Amino acid sequence: MIATLLVGMLCVYLLSFTVMFLLISRRLGRDRMGMDAFAVGNLALGAAYVLQLLEGPAGWSWMSVVNHALTLVALLAYSVGGLRFFGRPAPLLRPLLALGLGYAAVQILVEWAFGPVARYVVLSAACALWFCAIVAVLLAGLRTFARDIRAEAVLFAALISGIAVLNVLKLTRLLAGGLDALNMAGQFQTVFYVYMCSLATIIPPFIVWLVLRRLTDRLRDMAARDPLTRLLNRRGLTEALEARLQQPNAGARLLLIDIDHFKHVNDRHGHHAGDAVLCAIADVLRGAVREGDLLCRMGGEEFAAVCLDADESTAAQVAERIRDAVASTVMKAPDGEAVHCTVTVGISGDFDDDASLARAMQVADAALFRGKRAGRNRVERGDAVTHEDAGRTAGQSAEVSGLSPAP
């Protein structure tokens, strides 16, 4: 009686969260993060439990065949939802239809060849293996696709491990005692459905929390990046530097990079060409800096690179590599005409905190200005600010005083 009541509660939980997942997926737009697949999985599993309530004792019936098929269909739908959540596109409807029809045929063959107990054993074994595979994939992904939600992934793997263990126990009980092991009045079935009800209460809100966290991360990333080039903006560079400079021995050098005669590109080819050039140079910068260095679009045609743990020679090498890479790159304007650009780079001295960062900004900006005066398309080191340079940078103190977040 208790197990039957728990199955009824499961149906209510699953079908209710089906509606909620569908509503959330509609609000998410194009990237639904797998919520539509999770809704299909809940619908399939809820329908399977409804059929279980209607069919009565375990045995052969068309409802039992459909029930078992829907159970595996639900597992596939949940797996597809997980893939989509982590950004792996995966088809849904056709694989679900193929699995449902294929497993229905398998059940008929197993029932005919080995009897009803074998059919339930196959389902328990299939579920146990599927859940073990999900756990293995999650644990393997802690260093790759799931590294940003490690705690949540470990918790989810632990919960899924419990279902796998219960299915293994069900399999052994079926082999030992036949269909009597599935008696709804038995203690094992009560424990099984208590655990399933617990999961139905925990996992759907847990999935919603993961979606909200992913959306929050995306919003934070949007606030920290330039929308055109996808490089860090000033806010993003400030936050990244704050984290890096807190580490011991985390000195850095700042490179200010300005596109030479960029106004001519806009005047001759239009602003669309200017945007294309900015994006192309951002790509060149990504390939020229070292792994771990920070890149930022400061605004307009000015970029910045922060070389972490770099001495003067290393920073100069990176700066020269940037200058040479841009000068060697031929970009295309929307009208098809080739566009050649060069950059001037100013290098600061070493800095390791917010106070020295402000000074590094002044030094790099002054060096950049000297490079412009000296003919452009060059790298200029700036170990000190001259009196003439100081006069130029004094009026920019608010901007130079740090990479303060944009309002």
KATAHU-V612589 format. One record per residue. RES is the residue in one small letter. SS is DSSP state (H for helix, E for strand, L for the rest). BURIAL is 1 if it has 9 or more other C-alpha atoms within 8 Angstrom, else 0. Layout:
[[RES | SS | BURIAL] [RES | SS | BURIAL]]
This chain:
[[m | L | 0] [i | H | 0] [a | H | 1] [t | H | 1] [l | H | 0] [l | H | 1] [v | H | 1] [g | H | 1] [m | H | 1] [l | H | 1] [c | H | 1] [v | H | 1] [y | H | 1] [l | H | 1] [l | H | 1] [s | H | 0] [f | H | 1] [t | H | 1] [v | H | 1] [m | H | 1] [f | H | 1] [l | H | 1] [l | H | 0] [i | H | 1] [s | H | 1] [r | H | 0] [r | H | 0] [l | H | 1] [g | L | 0] [r | L | 0] [d | L | 0] [r | L | 1] [m | L | 1] [g | L | 1] [m | H | 1] [d | H | 1] [a | H | 1] [f | H | 1] [a | H | 1] [v | H | 1] [g | H | 1] [n | H | 1] [l | H | 1] [a | H | 1] [l | H | 1] [g | H | 1] [a | H | 1] [a | H | 1] [y | H | 1] [v | H | 1] [l | H | 1] [q | H | 1] [l | H | 1] [l | H | 0] [e | H | 1] [g | L | 0] [p | L | 0] [a | L | 1] [g | L | 0] [w | L | 0] [s | L | 0] [w | H | 0] [m | H | 1] [s | H | 1] [v | H | 1] [v | H | 1] [n | H | 1] [h | H | 1] [a | H | 1] [l | H | 1] [t | H | 1] [l | H | 1] [v | H | 1] [a | H | 1] [l | H | 1] [l | H | 1] [a | H | 1] [y | H | 1] [s | H | 1] [v | H | 1] [g | H | 1] [g | H | 1] [l | H | 1] [r | H | 1] [f | H | 1] [f | L | 1] [g | L | 0] [r | L | 0] [p | L | 0] [a | L | 0] [p | L | 0] [l | L | 1] [l | H | 0] [r | H | 0] [p | H | 0] [l | H | 1] [l | H | 0] [a | H | 0] [l | H | 1] [g | H | 1] [l | H | 1] [g | H | 0] [y | H | 1] [a | H | 1] [a | H | 0] [v | H | 0] [q | H | 1] [i | H | 0] [l | H | 0] [v | H | 1] [e | H | 1] [w | H | 0] [a | H | 0] [f | H | 1] [g | L | 1] [p | H | 1] [v | H | 1] [a | H | 1] [r | H | 1] [y | H | 1] [v | H | 1] [v | H | 0] [l | H | 1] [s | H | 1] [a | H | 1] [a | H | 0] [c | H | 1] [a | H | 1] [l | H | 1] [w | H | 1] [f | H | 1] [c | H | 1] [a | H | 0] [i | H | 1] [v | H | 1] [a | H | 0] [v | H | 0] [l | H | 1] [l | H | 1] [a | H | 0] [g | H | 1] [l | H | 1] [r | H | 0] [t | L | 0] [f | L | 0] [a | L | 1] [r | H | 1] [d | H | 0] [i | H | 0] [r | H | 1] [a | H | 0] [e | H | 0] [a | H | 1] [v | H | 1] [l | H | 0] [f | H | 0] [a | H | 1] [a | H | 1] [l | H | 1] [i | H | 1] [s | H | 1] [g | H | 0] [i | H | 1] [a | H | 1] [v | H | 1] [l | H | 1] [n | H | 1] [v | H | 1] [l | H | 0] [k | H | 1] [l | H | 1] [t | H | 0] [r | H | 1] [l | H | 1] [l | H | 1] [a | H | 0] [g | H | 0] [g | H | 1] [l | H | 1] [d | H | 0] [a | H | 1] [l | H | 1] [n | L | 1] [m | L | 1] [a | L | 1] [g | L | 1] [q | H | 0] [f | H | 0] [q | H | 1] [t | H | 1] [v | H | 0] [f | H | 1] [y | H | 1] [v | H | 1] [y | H | 1] [m | H | 1] [c | H | 1] [s | H | 0] [l | H | 1] [a | H | 1] [t | H | 1] [i | H | 0] [i | H | 0] [p | H | 1] [p | H | 0] [f | H | 0] [i | H | 0] [v | H | 0] [w | H | 0] [l | H | 0] [v | H | 1] [l | H | 0] [r | H | 0] [r | H | 0] [l | H | 0] [t | H | 0] [d | H | 0] [r | H | 0] [l | H | 0] [r | H | 0] [d | H | 0] [m | H | 1] [a | H | 0] [a | H | 1] [r | E | 1] [d | L | 1] [p | L | 0] [l | L | 0] [t | L | 1] [r | L | 0] [l | L | 1] [l | E | 1] [n | L | 1] [r | H | 1] [r | H | 1] [g | H | 1] [l | H | 1] [t | H | 1] [e | H | 0] [a | H | 0] [l | H | 0] [e | H | 0] [a | H | 0] [r | H | 0] [l | H | 1] [q | L | 0] [q | L | 0] [p | L | 0] [n | L | 0] [a | L | 1] [g | L | 1] [a | E | 1] [r | E | 1] [l | E | 1] [l | E | 1] [l | E | 1] [i | E | 1] [d | E | 1] [i | E | 1] [d | L | 1] [h | L | 0] [f | H | 1] [k | H | 0] [h | H | 0] [v | H | 1] [n | H | 1] [d | H | 0] [r | H | 0] [h | H | 1] [g | L | 1] [h | H | 0] [h | H | 1] [a | H | 1] [g | H | 1] [d | H | 1] [a | H | 1] [v | H | 1] [l | H | 1] [c | H | 1] [a | H | 1] [i | H | 1] [a | H | 1] [d | H | 0] [v | H | 1] [l | H | 1] [r | H | 0] [g | H | 0] [a | H | 1] [v | L | 1] [r | L | 0] [e | L | 0] [g | L | 0] [d | L | 1] [l | E | 1] [l | E | 1] [c | E | 1] [r | E | 1] [m | E | 1] [g | E | 0] [g | L | 0] [e | L | 1] [e | E | 1] [f | E | 1] [a | E | 1] [a | E | 1] [v | E | 1] [c | E | 1] [l | E | 1] [d | L | 1] [a | L | 1] [d | L | 1] [e | H | 1] [s | H | 0] [t | H | 0] [a | H | 1] [a | H | 1] [q | H | 0] [v | H | 1] [a | H | 1] [e | H | 1] [r | H | 1] [i | H | 1] [r | H | 1] [d | H | 0] [a | H | 1] [v | H | 1] [a | H | 1] [s | H | 0] [t | L | 0] [v | E | 0] [m | E | 1] [k | E | 1] [a | L | 1] [p | L | 0] [d | L | 0] [g | L | 0] [e | L | 0] [a | E | 0] [v | E | 1] [h | E | 0] [c | L | 1] [t | L | 1] [v | E | 1] [t | E | 1] [v | E | 1] [g | E | 1] [i | E | 1] [s | E | 1] [g | E | 1] [d | E | 1] [f | E | 1] [d | L | 1] [d | L | 0] [d | H | 0] [a | H | 0] [s | H | 1] [l | H | 1] [a | H | 1] [r | H | 1] [a | H | 1] [m | H | 1] [q | H | 1] [v | H | 1] [a | H | 1] [d | H | 1] [a | H | 1] [a | H | 1] [l | H | 1] [f | H | 1] [r | H | 1] [g | H | 1] [k | H | 1] [r | H | 0] [a | L | 0] [g | L | 0] [r | L | 1] [n | L | 1] [r | L | 1] [v | E | 1] [e | E | 1] [r | E | 1] [g | L | 1] [d | L | 0] [a | L | 0] [v | L | 1] [t | L | 0] [h | H | 0] [e | H | 0] [d | H | 1] [a | H | 1] [g | H | 0] [r | H | 1] [t | H | 1] [a | H | 0] [g | L | 0] [q | L | 0] [s | H | 0] [a | H | 0] [e | H | 0] [v | H | 1] [s | L | 1] [g | L | 1] [l | L | 1] [s | L | 1] [p | L | 0] [a | L | 0] [p | L | 0]]
